[in-house]
Amino acid sequence: MSEQHTHERTAVTEQPAVTQQTAVADDTSLPLFHRTVRPEWIDYNGHMSEAFYVLVFGYATDAMMIETGLHAGYRESTDCSLYTAEAHVRYLREVAAGSHLAVRTRLLGVDAKKARFCHELYVVDAPDDVPEPEAAPVATTELLALHVDQRAGRTAPFPDSVRERLASLVEPAPAWAGRSIAEVPAVR
């Protein structure tokens, strides 16, 4: 339970499950994160509610933090953590109850105090499956996160080992990253 966000304790009491089968031998990518859609995540339209896409992405962020050294022990010993400063979610396809989900996390950039990363959410056939290479995500999110010293109440540099681990994972951004919401022209 130590790897959960406070808000997750009231919504879902599962810990992030990181599937190691997808980690590569050279340690240059993160393992996929897996989850199965629960019946209570289904909304009045008959598919997964938007809040639960974000919950799954939050769990995937927790898993990324564990893999990069920002785990519970680090947070407890330093009073530092990763805070999301900005996020852009794209809901691309409906997801049904019982669907098996796989989240791919990509680091897109890191500097002394912040990290830019994204998650791509896929529906797969079985709980620990890997998305097919040609599979399209059902949702994506791009995030900007700040490393924050909670005692000081401000951003702080990542420890060298964490920054170097994050930097080792940086890869080119997917084509969809960096977009913003288009303006809606006024009706005339």
Disulfide bonds with the S-S distance in Angstrom:
none
